[in-house]
Amino acid sequence: MSSLLCVPERGACEEPSDAAMNHNEQSPFDPSPTASASKVLKGQARRDLQTQIDDLKSAIAAAGIDLPAAPKTAANDNEMALDLDDVYDDEYDCLGPTLPLGLVEVSKQDQQSDLTVYKEEEDAEDDEKTEEVELTASMWDMPLIMFTPPIGSASSMVLLLLLILNATIQLVFLWIIVDGLSNPQFNSETVDELMAWRRTTAHDYSNYDPALGKSLARRVCDGDASLATSGVQIDSYANLVAYIGEENGDDVNAIGPLMCTLGLLIWLLTVSKEFNGLWKLVLGVATIPRGTSTTIVFDEDDSKLQIECLSTRRTAATLLVALARAFICGTLAAYGCLFLAYEISLGDLLLNTVALEFVLSVDELIFEALVPTTVKQLVESAAPLAAVRARALDGPRWRGLDTRAALTIGTVATMLGAVLGLILLPQRNLLVQARDALCAGDRDFVFTLDGLGSIAWTYPEGTNEAKLYSRNYPDGGDPKRRRPSLKSQPLYTDGVIDTVLAQQGRKYHASLCSTEECFDTTLLVPTPLADRPPCCKAISTRVPVSRGARLSVEQKAAESVSDAVQLWNPSCYDALDAGGYYKNLLQGAFADAANEPGGCGASREPCPMETPFCSDSGECVAPACANAEVFCRNNTLAGLRARQLCPVTCGCDDPRSALALSLPEAGCGAQCLRVGTYRERMDAMPCEDVPTDDAGFQNAMSDMLAVAQTWPYDWKTSSTLIFQDLQQYGCQYLQMNQTGRTFSWPFPYFAGMNMCAEEGSYYQVKPMSYWCPVTCACRSGDPHCPKSCPTRNASGSCPGYQYGMSQLSTACPVELMT
C-alpha cells in the first residue's frame, strides 16, 4: 500500500515526492528504515513535533501576520491545537518534519476523519491477514493425500486400513463408555439397597463378632481389614469419605468435587482443542481450489508435498471423515463428562481424565506407530494446505477478542456449569445419603427376629450407651432430636430398626421416655399410645443382654416356633386381640408376615407402625384375630403367625376342627393341648370312628388335600393319594393290608409310618386318631385319643392289620403311646 502525505492547505492526501519519501524513511517516527513512510507518533518524537508546531505559531504571531480563521464546526467553533493522543493511524499519519510552511491547524472534524480512515484501514488489514493450515500427523488428515502418486497405492491401502482401525478403536471405546462407564455408581436405588443392608445384615446378630464385641456395621465403618464379608460396603464407605468428607460434602475436606471439576475442565479444554483443529482443517479444505481431479505436486528440490487442487469426490470424502470425527469427539465429550462426574474414587478420577485424553489421541498414536516412514516424512515436510483468512477462521473481533476464542470460552464455561449444576451437585447430595445410609447414626447395636417374628435388640456388653454419634441417621440431623425424620417402612421390623439407628435407644433418649409418655396407664391393661415418641418403640423391643440369658439376643435368635408360642402365648388365647405393653409389637409381627409387598391402598404407601396391617379394603389398621382368620389354614408365614397369635380363632384348641396344621411346630403350640377347652372336648368325645360322610371329617380331609399342594413334589404326590383315599373310604382305609389292598399306592402303613400317631408319618398334619379312634387302636390316656377308650393291656401293642404291613419291617408301626 502506498504511503500518503496530508497537505493541510488542500485538505487532501497526495502521493509523496521522492524527497518526502526519502525523508520519511529516516523519520524518527518510523523506527525501521524499511517500514511505511508514516507510523504512529509516540514518545519523544511526538513531543518534538508538538514543540515545532508551537514554535511555528509563536513566530507567525511575532511577525504580525494575520491568519485566516480555522474552519468552524457545529460541535466546536474554537480554534484547537493538534491532539496527538487521538492520532494513531500508522499508515495515514500526515504529520511530520516535512510539513510545509503555513498554517497547521487540525480541527476535531479532521481528527474524526483520520479515525474513520484508520478504522477502515484496520478492517482491510484484518481481511488481508491469513493463517496457514498445516497437514497434521493424524489419521484423520490422511484422506487428503492417500491414493495419490506421491503416496503410492500400497501405502494408501495401509493408510485406509489404519483410518478404519482408528475409527473402530475410538468407536469401541466410545461404546464402552456409553454403555457401562457413564452410569452413576450411586443412585436412589443404591441408597435404598444400602439402607436395606443396614437394616438387615449390618446389625444382625448372626454377623456379630463376640470376640471383638462389635456389630458388622461398626467394623465396616471402622475399616476393619479382617472382615471376610461386606467388602463392597467397606470400599464404598472409604471412597465416599475420601470424596466428600464426613459432613455434607461442601466443606474443605470434600476434595472429590474440586478434583472432579478440574478433571472436567481439562477434558473440555482437550475437546475444544480437537474441535478447533477440526474447524481449521475444514476451512483449509474449503479454501483449496476445486477441479475434476486431485493435483498433488512433490517438489524434489524442496522435498515438499503441495496440494494444488482437490477433486469434488475427495473433498466430499474428506468432509465426511471430518463429520465422523466430529461425531466421535462430540459424543465422547458428553459421555466423558458423565464418566468423570460419576467417578468417586480419587485415584480412578485422575486416571480416567488421562484415559479420555488418550482415547481422543488414538489417531496420533496410530500415525506415529504404524504409518510408513515415507508417508510420515512427506507429511512432516508438506507445505501448508492453504492460507485461510483470519476473519474466516476466527470471526469478527471486538476489542481484540475474536469470535472463535469467545465461543470456545463460552462453550467450555457453559458445559462445565451444566455438568456441575445438573450432575455433580445432585450426585454429591446422593453420595452424602449413601454414606449416611452406611454409617450414620447408631453403629453398635445388634438385633434378631425370634420364633414369633418379633424384633429383639440390645447393645453388646461394654458399649458406651451415653455416646451419641454426631451425624444421625437418616439425614445427618441433630442426634438429640426427639422426633427424627423417619419414614414409614414396609415392615414393622424395619421401622423399629430405623428408630434404633436414629439413636433413640441410647441413654440420652431412653432416660426421657417415661411410662406415661409411652403407654395409656389409665386402662386396666396399659396399652401403647398412638402418638408416642420413637424412643418408646426402641425401649419396648430391647432385651437385657446380647448373650447367655433366656431373653438374650443370642437365645432369641435360636428360638423355635413352639418356644416362641410358649413365651408369648402360654395360655392358648387370642393374643392379637388382647392389650398390654407388647400389643403393638405383636401386631407388627403379624402384619410383617401378612402384608403384601408394595404398600397399601391406591397410594401404595407403607402403613405406619401404629396401624401396620393393610386390610382387604386397602386401609391401614391395627390387626385383630378377625383379620387373621383368613390365614389360619394357609401353609405360609402369615398362616403360621395367625395360628401363633390367634389359636382359638384358628381352631387349635378343638380336637376335631378342620385345621390340618394343628401340631405345635405348625404354630398352635403344645399348650393348646393342655388348656381346659381342649381337655373338655376330648373328655366328651366317644371312642367311635366317625362316618365317612361326616361333615367335620370331610372338611378336615379337604384341608389336608389343600395343604398337600404346598409341599415338595414327593410329599405332594404321595400325600394327595392317601388323603384322597381317606376322603373316599374314611376310617376303613386304615384297615387295609398290603396283599388284599385295592387302593392306589402308597398304603397306610408304608415303611412303618402310622397316620394315627402325632408326627407318625411324613406328613405333618393332625393325627387320624381324632376321627378313627377304634381303627387306630386308641387306648385311654394315649395322646390325641378319647378318654373313653379302653385301657391298654400288655398282650400286644398294635392290631393285626397294622402288624407286618410295612415293606421295610415286620414290626408294629409308630405307636400312639408317648
C-alpha positions in Angstrom: 0.0 0.0 0.0 1.5 3.4 -0.9 2.2 5.9 1.7 0.3 9.2 1.7 1.1 12.7 2.9 -1.5 15.1 4.1 -1.4 18.6 2.8 -3.5 20.8 5.2 -3.9 23.7 2.8 -5.8 21.5 0.3 -7.2 19.1 3.0 -6.5 16.1 0.8 -3.9 13.2 0.6 -1.4 13.0 -2.3 1.4 10.7 -3.3 4.6 12.0 -1.6 7.6 13.1 -3.6 10.7 11.1 -3.7 12.4 13.6 -1.4 9.5 13.3 1.0 9.6 9.6 0.8 13.3 9.6 1.5 12.8 11.8 4.4 10.0 9.8 5.8 12.1 6.7 5.6 14.6 8.3 8.0 11.9 10.0 10.2 12.2 9.4 13.9 8.5 8.3 13.8 9.5 5.2 11.8 11.9 3.1 13.8 12.5 0.8 10.8 14.1 2.3 7.6 12.1 -0.3 5.5 8.8 0.4 7.2 6.0 2.5 5.8 6.7 6.3 5.5 4.2 7.1 8.2 4.0 5.5 11.7 2.2 6.0 15.0 3.5 9.1 16.8 4.9 8.0 20.1 7.3 9.1 22.9 9.9 11.8 22.4 9.2 12.1 18.7 5.6 13.2 19.4 6.7 15.8 21.9 9.3 17.1 19.5 6.6 17.6 16.8 4.4 19.4 19.2 7.2 21.7 20.1 7.8 22.5 16.4 4.2 23.4 16.0 4.2 25.7 19.0 7.4 27.5 17.9 5.9 28.0 14.4 2.8 29.5 15.7 4.8 31.9 18.0 7.0 33.0 15.1 3.9 33.8 12.9 2.3 35.8 15.7 5.6 37.7 16.4 5.7 38.7 12.7 2.3 40.3 12.9 0.8 38.1 10.2 -3.0 37.9 10.2 -4.1 34.3 9.9 -7.5 33.2 8.4 -9.8 31.7 11.0 -9.9 27.9 11.3 -12.9 26.2 9.8 -15.9 26.1 12.2 -17.9 23.0 13.0 -21.2 22.5 14.6 -19.5 20.8 17.5 -16.9 23.4 18.3 -16.2 26.8 16.7 -13.0 27.4 18.7 -9.5 27.0 17.4 -7.9 23.9 18.8 -4.4 22.5 18.8 -3.5 19.2 17.4 -4.3 16.4 19.9 -1.6 13.9 19.3 -3.2 11.3 21.6 -6.0 10.8 19.1 -3.7 10.3 16.1 -2.7 6.6 16.0 -3.0 5.7 12.3 0.3 4.1 11.3 -0.2 4.4 7.6 -2.2 7.7 7.2 -0.2 9.8 9.7 0.1 13.0 7.7 2.2 15.0 10.3 5.9 15.1 10.3 9.1 17.1 9.9 8.3 17.6 6.2 5.3 19.9 7.0 5.0 22.8 4.6 5.3 26.3 5.8 1.9 27.7 6.6 -0.9 27.2 8.9 -1.0 23.9 10.7 -4.4 23.7 12.4 -6.3 20.4 12.8 -9.9 20.6 13.8 -12.0 17.9 15.6 -13.6 17.2 12.3 -10.2 16.5 10.8 -9.3 14.2 13.6 -12.5 12.3 13.4 -11.9 11.9 9.6 -8.5 10.4 10.4 -10.0 8.0 12.9 -12.5 6.9 10.3 -9.7 6.3 7.8 -7.9 4.2 10.4 -10.9 2.0 11.2 -11.5 1.3 7.6 -7.8 0.5 7.0 -7.7 -1.8 10.1 -10.7 -3.7 8.8 -8.9 -4.0 5.5 -5.8 -5.3 7.2 -7.8 -7.9 9.1 -9.3 -9.1 5.8 -5.8 -9.5 4.4 -4.4 -11.4 7.4 -4.1 -15.1 6.9 -3.2 -18.2 8.9 -1.6 -21.3 7.4 -3.4 -24.6 7.7 -0.9 -27.4 8.1 -1.3 -31.1 7.3 -1.0 -32.8 10.8 0.3 -36.1 12.0 -3.2 -37.6 12.4 -5.0 -40.4 10.7 -8.0 -38.1 10.3 -6.0 -35.9 7.8 -4.9 -38.9 5.6 -8.0 -38.8 3.2 -6.4 -35.7 1.7 -3.3 -37.5 0.4 -3.9 -41.2 0.2 -4.3 -42.8 -3.2 -2.2 -40.1 -4.9 1.0 -40.7 -6.8 3.4 -39.3 -4.2 1.9 -41.7 -1.6 1.6 -44.8 -3.7 -1.0 -47.5 -3.8 0.4 -49.8 -1.2 0.9 -47.0 1.4 -2.5 -45.7 0.6 -4.1 -49.1 1.3 -2.2 -49.1 4.6 -3.5 -45.6 5.4 -7.1 -46.7 4.6 -6.9 -49.7 6.9 -5.3 -47.6 9.7 -8.0 -45.0 9.3 -10.6 -47.7 9.7 -8.7 -49.1 12.6 -8.5 -45.7 14.2 -12.3 -45.1 13.9 -13.1 -48.6 15.1 -10.9 -48.2 18.2 -12.4 -44.9 19.1 -16.0 -46.2 18.5 -15.3 -49.2 20.7 -14.0 -47.1 23.5 -17.0 -44.8 23.0 -19.4 -47.7 23.2 -17.8 -49.0 26.4 -18.0 -45.6 28.0 -21.6 -45.0 26.9 -22.8 -48.5 27.8 -21.2 -49.1 31.1 -18.9 -46.4 32.4 -21.1 -43.3 32.2 -23.7 -44.7 34.6 -23.7 -43.5 38.2 -22.2 -45.8 40.8 -24.7 -44.5 43.3 -28.3 -43.7 42.6 -31.5 -43.6 44.7 -31.9 -47.4 44.3 -28.3 -47.9 45.5 -29.1 -45.7 48.6 -32.2 -47.9 49.3 -30.1 -51.0 49.0 -27.5 -49.7 51.4 -30.3 -48.8 53.8 -31.6 -52.4 53.4 -28.2 -53.7 54.1 -28.0 -51.5 57.2 -31.4 -52.7 58.5 -30.6 -56.4 58.0 -27.0 -57.6 57.5 -25.2 -54.8 59.2 -26.7 -55.3 62.7 -27.9 -58.9 62.5 -26.7 -60.9 65.4 -25.5 -63.7 63.1 -22.8 -61.2 61.9 -21.9 -60.1 65.4 -18.3 -60.8 66.5 -18.5 -61.7 70.2 -14.7 -61.7 70.5 -14.5 -58.0 69.4 -17.8 -57.1 70.8 -18.7 -55.2 67.6 -21.5 -55.3 65.1 -20.8 -55.7 61.4 -21.8 -52.1 60.9 -19.2 -50.9 63.4 -16.5 -53.0 61.8 -17.3 -51.7 58.3 -17.4 -48.1 59.4 -14.1 -48.6 61.3 -12.5 -50.1 58.2 -11.8 -53.4 59.8 -9.5 -55.2 57.3 -10.1 -58.6 58.9 -13.7 -58.8 57.7 -14.5 -61.7 55.5 -17.8 -60.2 54.3 -19.2 -56.8 53.2 -16.0 -55.8 51.3 -18.1 -53.8 48.9 -19.5 -51.7 51.8 -16.0 -51.2 53.2 -14.6 -49.9 49.9 -17.7 -47.8 49.2 -17.5 -46.1 52.6 -13.8 -45.4 52.3 -14.2 -43.9 48.8 -17.2 -41.8 49.9 -15.4 -40.4 52.9 -12.3 -39.6 50.8 -14.5 -38.0 48.1 -17.0 -35.9 50.2 -15.6 -36.0 53.7 -17.7 -36.7 56.7 -20.0 -33.8 56.5 -22.4 -32.5 53.8 -19.8 -32.5 51.0 -19.4 -28.8 51.0 -16.5 -28.4 53.4 -12.8 -28.1 52.8 -12.3 -31.9 53.3 -14.5 -32.6 50.3 -11.7 -32.7 47.8 -13.6 -35.0 45.4 -15.9 -32.4 43.9 -13.0 -30.0 43.4 -10.8 -32.6 41.8 -13.7 -33.7 39.6 -14.3 -30.0 38.5 -10.6 -29.7 37.5 -10.8 -33.0 35.6 -13.9 -31.9 33.7 -12.2 -28.6 32.8 -9.1 -30.3 31.5 -11.3 -32.7 29.5 -13.4 -29.9 28.0 -10.3 -28.0 27.0 -8.9 -31.1 25.3 -12.1 -31.5 23.4 -12.1 -27.8 22.4 -8.6 -28.2 21.1 -9.7 -31.1 19.0 -12.7 -29.2 17.6 -10.6 -26.1 16.8 -8.2 -28.3 14.8 -11.1 -29.8 13.0 -12.6 -26.5 12.2 -9.2 -25.2 10.9 -8.9 -28.3 8.6 -12.4 -27.9 7.2 -11.7 -24.3 6.3 -8.4 -25.2 4.8 -10.1 -27.9 2.6 -12.7 -25.4 1.6 -10.0 -22.9 0.5 -8.2 -25.3 -1.8 -9.2 -24.9 -5.4 -11.6 -27.5 -6.9 -11.1 -29.5 -10.0 -12.1 -32.6 -11.8 -9.1 -34.4 -10.3 -6.8 -34.0 -7.3 -3.4 -32.4 -8.1 -0.6 -33.0 -5.6 2.9 -31.9 -6.5 6.0 -33.1 -4.9 8.9 -30.7 -5.2 12.0 -32.8 -5.2 14.3 -29.8 -4.7 12.5 -28.6 -1.5 11.2 -32.2 -0.7 7.7 -30.7 -0.1 4.3 -32.0 -0.8 1.9 -29.4 -2.2 -1.8 -29.9 -2.7 -2.8 -27.6 -5.6 -6.2 -28.9 -6.4 -8.9 -31.2 -4.8 -11.5 -33.1 -6.7 -15.1 -32.9 -5.6 -15.1 -36.5 -4.7 -12.0 -36.3 -2.5 -13.4 -33.1 -0.9 -16.6 -34.9 -0.1 -14.8 -37.9 1.4 -12.6 -35.6 3.5 -15.5 -33.7 4.8 -17.4 -37.0 5.5 -14.4 -38.2 7.6 -14.4 -34.9 9.4 -18.1 -35.3 10.2 -17.4 -38.8 11.6 -14.6 -37.3 13.6 -16.9 -34.5 14.9 -19.5 -37.1 15.9 -17.0 -39.2 17.9 -15.5 -36.2 19.5 -18.8 -34.6 20.5 -20.3 -37.9 21.8 -17.1 -38.7 23.7 -17.2 -35.1 25.1 -20.7 -35.6 26.5 -20.3 -39.1 27.9 -16.8 -38.4 29.1 -18.2 -35.7 31.3 -20.6 -38.2 32.8 -17.8 -40.7 33.1 -15.8 -38.2 35.2 -18.8 -36.8 37.2 -19.9 -40.2 38.4 -16.5 -41.5 39.5 -15.9 -41.3 43.2 -12.5 -42.9 43.6 -9.9 -40.1 43.6 -7.3 -42.3 42.0 -9.6 -43.5 39.3 -10.8 -40.0 38.7 -7.3 -38.9 37.8 -6.7 -42.0 35.7 -10.0 -41.6 33.9 -9.2 -38.0 32.9 -5.9 -39.1 31.3 -7.7 -42.1 29.8 -10.2 -39.9 28.0 -7.4 -37.8 26.5 -5.7 -41.0 25.4 -8.8 -42.2 23.6 -9.1 -38.8 21.8 -5.4 -39.1 20.7 -5.5 -42.6 19.3 -5.4 -41.1 15.8 -2.0 -39.6 16.5 -0.7 -42.7 18.2 -1.6 -44.9 15.3 0.0 -42.4 12.9 3.3 -42.3 14.8 3.4 -46.1 15.4 2.1 -47.7 12.2 2.2 -45.2 9.3 5.0 -45.9 6.8 8.1 -43.8 7.2 7.9 -42.3 3.7 4.4 -41.0 4.4 5.4 -39.6 7.7 8.3 -37.8 6.1 6.1 -36.4 3.4 3.6 -35.2 6.0 6.3 -33.6 8.1 7.7 -31.7 5.1 4.4 -30.9 3.4 3.7 -27.3 2.5 0.7 -25.6 4.2 -2.6 -26.8 2.7 -3.9 -23.3 2.4 -3.8 -19.8 3.8 -7.1 -19.2 5.5 -8.2 -15.6 6.1 -8.1 -14.7 9.8 -11.6 -13.3 9.7 -13.0 -16.5 8.2 -11.1 -18.6 10.8 -11.6 -16.5 13.9 -14.7 -14.4 13.0 -15.2 -10.7 13.8 -13.2 -9.2 16.6 -14.4 -7.0 19.4 -11.7 -5.0 21.3 -9.1 -7.6 20.3 -11.2 -10.7 21.2 -12.0 -12.8 18.2 -15.3 -14.7 17.9 -13.8 -18.2 17.8 -12.0 -17.6 21.2 -15.1 -16.1 22.7 -17.3 -19.1 21.5 -14.7 -21.6 22.8 -14.6 -19.9 26.2 -18.4 -19.6 26.4 -18.9 -23.2 25.3 -16.5 -24.6 27.8 -17.9 -22.5 30.6 -21.5 -23.4 29.7 -20.8 -27.1 29.5 -18.8 -27.1 32.7 -21.5 -25.1 34.5 -24.2 -27.5 33.2 -22.3 -30.6 34.3 -21.7 -29.1 37.7 -25.2 -27.9 38.3 -27.2 -30.7 36.7 -25.0 -33.7 37.5 -22.2 -33.1 40.0 -24.2 -31.2 42.6 -27.1 -33.7 42.7 -24.5 -36.5 42.7 -22.8 -35.0 45.7 -26.0 -34.9 47.6 -26.7 -38.5 46.7 -23.3 -39.6 47.8 -23.9 -37.9 51.2 -27.1 -40.0 51.5 -25.2 -43.2 50.6 -22.5 -42.5 53.1 -25.1 -41.8 55.8 -27.0 -45.0 54.9 -23.8 -46.9 55.6 -22.6 -45.4 58.8 -24.7 -42.5 60.2 -26.5 -43.0 63.5 -26.1 -45.9 65.9 -23.4 -48.4 64.8 -23.2 -50.6 67.8 -26.5 -52.4 68.5 -27.3 -56.0 67.3 -30.8 -57.5 66.8 -32.5 -60.7 65.8 -36.0 -61.9 65.0 -37.4 -64.6 67.4 -39.7 -67.5 66.7 -42.7 -65.2 66.5 -41.0 -62.8 64.1 -40.8 -60.0 66.6 -37.6 -58.0 66.9 -35.2 -58.1 69.9 -32.2 -55.9 70.1 -29.6 -54.7 72.6 -26.1 -53.2 72.9 -23.1 -55.6 73.2 -21.6 -55.6 76.7 -19.1 -52.8 77.1 -20.8 -50.4 74.8 -20.8 -46.7 75.9 -24.5 -46.1 75.8 -24.1 -42.5 76.7 -22.3 -41.7 73.5 -24.2 -40.1 70.6 -22.7 -40.2 67.1 -22.6 -36.6 65.8 -24.1 -37.5 62.4 -27.5 -39.0 63.0 -29.5 -41.5 60.8 -31.0 -41.0 58.3 -30.2 -37.4 57.2 -27.3 -36.3 59.4 -29.5 -34.3 61.7 -29.2 -33.5 65.4 -28.7 -36.7 67.4 -30.6 -35.1 70.3 -33.7 -34.5 68.3 -36.5 -36.5 70.0 -38.6 -37.0 66.8 -36.2 -37.5 63.9 -37.5 -37.6 60.3 -38.2 -41.3 59.9 -40.3 -42.6 57.0 -42.8 -45.4 57.3 -41.3 -48.7 56.2 -42.9 -51.7 54.5 -42.1 -53.8 57.5 -42.8 -53.0 61.1 -39.4 -54.5 62.0 -37.6 -52.1 59.7 -39.4 -49.2 61.4 -38.1 -50.3 64.8 -34.6 -50.7 63.4 -34.8 -47.2 61.9 -35.8 -45.9 65.4 -32.7 -47.6 67.0 -30.5 -46.4 64.1 -31.6 -42.9 64.9 -30.1 -43.5 68.4 -33.4 -43.4 70.2 -32.3 -46.4 72.3 -29.3 -44.5 73.6 -29.2 -43.5 77.3 -29.9 -39.8 76.4 -33.3 -40.7 74.8 -34.2 -43.7 76.9 -33.9 -41.6 80.0 -36.5 -39.2 78.6 -39.0 -41.9 77.7 -41.4 -42.3 80.7 -44.1 -44.9 81.0 -46.8 -42.2 81.0 -45.3 -40.8 77.7 -45.4 -44.2 76.0 -48.5 -46.0 77.4 -52.0 -45.3 78.4 -51.9 -46.2 82.1 -55.5 -45.2 82.7 -56.6 -48.6 81.2 -56.8 -51.8 83.2 -54.1 -53.2 81.0 -51.7 -50.4 79.8 -51.7 -50.0 76.0 -49.3 -48.2 73.8 -50.2 -44.6 72.9 -50.8 -43.8 69.3 -48.6 -40.7 69.2 -45.8 -41.8 71.4 -42.3 -40.7 70.6 -39.9 -43.0 68.7 -37.9 -43.8 71.8 -40.8 -45.8 73.2 -40.6 -48.2 70.3 -36.9 -48.6 71.0 -37.1 -49.3 74.7 -40.1 -51.7 74.2 -38.2 -54.0 72.0 -34.9 -54.1 73.8 -33.7 -57.2 75.7 -31.3 -57.1 78.6 -28.1 -58.6 77.1 -26.6 -59.9 73.9 -25.6 -63.4 75.1 -26.3 -66.1 77.7 -29.7 -65.3 79.3 -33.0 -66.7 78.2 -34.1 -63.4 76.9 -30.8 -62.5 75.3 -30.4 -61.8 71.6 -28.4 -65.0 71.3 -31.2 -67.1 72.8 -33.9 -65.3 70.9 -32.1 -66.0 67.6 -32.2 -69.7 68.3 -35.9 -69.7 69.4 -38.2 -72.2 67.7 -41.8 -71.6 66.7 -43.2 -73.6 69.7 -40.7 -71.9 72.1 -42.0 -68.5 70.9 -45.6 -69.6 71.4 -44.9 -70.8 74.9 -43.2 -67.4 75.7 -45.7 -65.0 74.0 -48.9 -67.1 74.3 -48.6 -69.5 77.2 -52.4 -70.0 77.7 -53.5 -70.5 74.1 -55.6 -67.4 73.8 -56.1 -64.9 71.0 -53.2 -62.6 71.9 -53.7 -60.4 68.9 -57.0 -59.1 70.4 -55.5 -58.5 73.9 -53.9 -55.3 75.1 -50.7 -54.9 77.0 -47.3 -53.3 76.6 -46.5 -55.6 73.7 -49.7 -55.2 71.7 -48.1 -53.1 69.0 -45.1 -55.4 68.8 -47.3 -58.5 68.2 -49.5 -56.6 65.7 -46.3 -55.6 63.8 -45.1 -59.3 63.8 -48.3 -60.4 62.2 -48.5 -57.5 59.8 -45.0 -58.2 58.5 -46.0 -61.7 57.6 -49.4 -60.9 56.2 -49.0 -57.7 54.2 -48.4 -57.9 50.5 -45.3 -56.2 49.2 -45.7 -52.9 47.5 -47.5 -50.7 50.0 -51.2 -50.4 50.9 -54.2 -48.9 49.1 -54.2 -46.8 46.0 -51.2 -44.7 47.1 -49.2 -47.9 47.7 -47.6 -46.2 50.7 -46.3 -48.3 53.7 -48.6 -48.4 56.7 -47.4 -46.6 59.8 -46.2 -48.5 62.8 -49.3 -47.8 64.9 -51.6 -49.3 62.3 -49.3 -51.7 60.5 -51.8 -54.1 58.7 -53.2 -53.4 55.3 -56.8 -54.6 55.3 -58.8 -56.0 52.3 -60.3 -52.6 51.8 -56.8 -51.1 51.4 -56.8 -49.3 54.7 -54.1 -49.4 57.3 -55.5 -50.8 60.6 -54.3 -52.3 63.8 -54.8 -56.1 63.1 -57.1 -58.3 65.1 -57.8 -62.0 65.0 -60.8 -61.3 62.7 -58.2 -60.1 60.1 -56.0 -63.2 60.8 -58.8 -65.8 60.4 -58.5 -66.0 56.6 -54.8 -67.1 57.0 -55.4 -69.8 59.6 -55.3 -72.8 57.2 -52.5 -71.5 55.0 -49.2 -73.2 55.0 -47.5 -69.8 54.8 -45.7 -67.4 57.2 -48.9 -65.5 57.5 -50.8 -68.7 58.4 -48.1 -69.6 61.0 -48.4 -66.2 62.6 -52.2 -66.4 62.6 -52.0 -69.8 64.5 -49.4 -68.5 66.9 -51.3 -65.3 67.8 -54.9 -66.4 67.3 -55.1 -70.2 68.2 -58.7 -70.0 69.4 -59.9 -68.4 66.2 -57.9 -70.9 64.1 -59.3 -73.9 66.0 -56.1 -75.0 67.7 -58.0 -75.9 70.9 -60.6 -78.1 69.0 -59.6 -81.7 68.5 -61.9 -82.2 65.6 -61.6 -78.8 63.9 -60.9 -78.8 60.2 -57.5 -77.3 60.8 -55.0 -79.8 59.4 -51.9 -77.8 60.6 -52.6 -78.1 64.3 -49.3 -79.5 65.6 -47.2 -77.4 67.9 -44.5 -76.7 65.3 -47.2 -75.6 62.9 -47.9 -72.6 65.2 -50.6 -73.8 67.6 -48.2 -74.7 70.3 -48.2 -77.6 72.8 -50.0 -75.6 75.4 -53.2 -75.7 73.4 -53.4 -79.5 74.1 -53.5 -78.7 77.8 -56.0 -75.9 78.1 -59.4 -76.5 79.5 -61.4 -76.2 76.3 -59.3 -78.9 74.6 -59.5 -81.3 77.6 -63.2 -80.8 77.9 -63.8 -81.7 74.3 -61.6 -84.7 74.5 -63.4 -86.0 77.6 -66.8 -85.6 75.8 -65.6 -87.4 72.7 -66.9 -91.0 72.3 -64.4 -93.7 71.4 -66.1 -94.3 68.0 -65.0 -93.9 64.3 -66.8 -91.2 62.6 -68.8 -92.0 59.4 -67.1 -91.3 56.1 -69.7 -88.7 55.2 -69.3 -86.8 58.5 -69.1 -83.1 57.6 -66.3 -82.3 60.0 -64.3 -85.3 58.7 -64.8 -84.3 55.1 -63.8 -80.7 55.9 -60.6 -81.9 57.6 -59.7 -84.1 54.6 -60.3 -81.2 52.2 -58.0 -79.1 54.3 -55.3 -81.8 54.3 -55.5 -82.0 50.5 -55.2 -78.2 50.2 -52.1 -78.3 52.5 -50.6 -81.1 50.5 -50.4 -78.9 47.4 -47.9 -76.7 49.2 -45.4 -79.4 49.9 -42.4 -80.6 47.8 -43.2 -82.9 44.8 -42.6 -86.3 46.5 -44.7 -85.3 49.6 -47.4 -83.7 47.5 -48.0 -86.7 45.1 -47.9 -89.4 47.8 -49.9 -87.5 50.4 -52.5 -86.5 47.8 -53.2 -90.2 47.1 -53.5 -91.0 50.7 -55.8 -88.1 51.6 -58.0 -88.8 48.6 -58.4 -92.4 49.7 -59.1 -91.2 53.2 -61.7 -88.8 52.0 -63.3 -91.5 49.9 -63.1 -94.6 52.1 -62.9 -93.0 55.6 -61.5 -94.9 58.5 -61.8 -98.2 56.6 -58.8 -97.2 54.6 -56.6 -97.6 57.7 -57.6 -101.3 58.0 -56.4 -102.3 54.5 -53.4 -104.8 54.4 -50.8 -104.9 51.7 -51.9 -108.2 50.0 -55.6 -107.5 49.8 -55.3 -103.8 49.1 -57.4 -102.4 46.2 -56.3 -98.8 46.5 -53.5 -97.0 44.8 -50.1 -96.7 46.2 -49.0 -95.9 48.9 -50.7 -97.8 51.6 -51.4 -96.5 55.1 -48.5 -98.1 57.0 -45.9 -97.8 54.3 -42.3 -98.0 55.7 -43.7 -98.4 59.2 -45.4 -95.0 59.3 -48.7 -94.5 61.2 -51.0 -91.7 60.4 -52.9 -92.3 63.7 -49.9 -91.0 65.7 -48.7 -87.4 66.1 -45.7 -87.0 63.8 -46.0 -90.7 62.9 -45.8 -90.1 59.1 -44.0 -87.9 56.6 -47.0 -85.6 56.6 -47.1 -83.1 59.4 -50.9 -82.9 59.9 -53.4 -83.6 62.6 -53.4 -87.4 63.5 -56.3 -89.6 62.3 -56.9 -90.8 65.9 -59.3 -87.9 66.4 -61.7 -89.3 63.9 -60.8 -93.0 63.9 -60.0 -94.0 67.5 -61.2 -97.6 67.1 -59.3 -98.3 63.8 -56.3 -96.6 65.3 -56.5 -98.9 68.4 -56.7 -95.9 70.8 -56.4 -96.6 74.5 -57.4 -94.4 77.3 -54.6 -92.0 78.0 -53.0 -92.2 74.6 -52.2 -88.8 73.0 -55.0 -87.5 70.8 -57.3 -90.3 71.8 -60.7 -90.0 73.6 -60.6 -90.7 77.3 -63.5 -93.1 77.0 -61.4 -95.7 75.0 -60.5 -99.0 76.8 -57.3 -99.3 78.9 -54.2 -100.6 77.2 -53.1 -104.1 78.2 -49.7 -105.8 77.7 -50.8 -108.5 75.3 -50.0 -106.6 72.2 -49.4 -103.0 71.1 -51.0 -103.0 67.6 -53.9 -104.7 65.8 -53.3 -107.4 63.3 -54.0 -105.3 60.2 -51.2 -102.9 61.3 -48.6 -105.6 62.1 -46.4 -106.6 59.3 -47.8 -104.2 56.7 -44.5 -102.4 56.3 -42.4 -103.3 53.3 -39.3 -102.4 55.3 -40.2 -104.0 58.6 -42.3 -106.7 60.2 -42.7 -104.8 63.4 -45.6 -102.6 64.5 -45.7 -99.1 63.1 -45.2 -96.0 65.1 -47.4 -96.4 68.2 -49.7 -93.9 69.8 -48.1 -94.1 73.2 -45.5 -91.4 74.1 
